[in-house]
């Protein structure tokens, strides 16, 4: 699974968020997206960055069969989960655990 950090150049809060992700040991899963190059992303995250998000996971048919039938779980896609600033190490650890990063 991939973690996206919505950010922009020169954002000290974004640098802090990235540092927390590195400290959490998930650096290899992190993709940093600069919102300033995309009007849609800028409109959505312009005043809320940094935001970390999981990417949706599309399951294959065989994977769908193995997924437990939890109430409210869409077996074809896993919804995007976002964590917006402010967050600290504890908040990030809980969010990572909830999203399958140990």
MOTAZI-V821044 format. One record per pair of residues at least 6 apart in sequence whose C-alpha atoms are under 8 Angstrom apart, sorted by the first residue. I is the first residue (numbers start at 1). J is the second residue. Records with the same first field share a line. If there is no record, write none. Layout:
I = J  J
This chain:
1 = 29  54  55  57
2 = 29  30  31  54  55
3 = 29  30  31  52  53  54  55
4 = 30  31  32  33  52  53  54  55
5 = 18  30  31  32  33  50  51  52  53
6 = 14  32  33  34  35  45  49  50  51  52  53
7 = 14  32  33  34  35  49  50  51
8 = 14  33  34  35  36
9 = 34
13 = 49  50
14 = 49  50
17 = 50
20 = 88  89  92
21 = 27  30  92
24 = 89  93
26 = 101
35 = 41  42  45  46
36 = 42
45 = 51
48 = 84  85
49 = 84  85
50 = 84  85
51 = 82  83  84  85
52 = 82  83  84
53 = 80  81  82  83
54 = 80  81  82  99
55 = 79  80  81
56 = 77  78  79  80
57 = 77  78  79
58 = 76  77  78
59 = 75  76  77
60 = 76
64 = 75  76
67 = 75
81 = 99
83 = 92  95
96 = 102
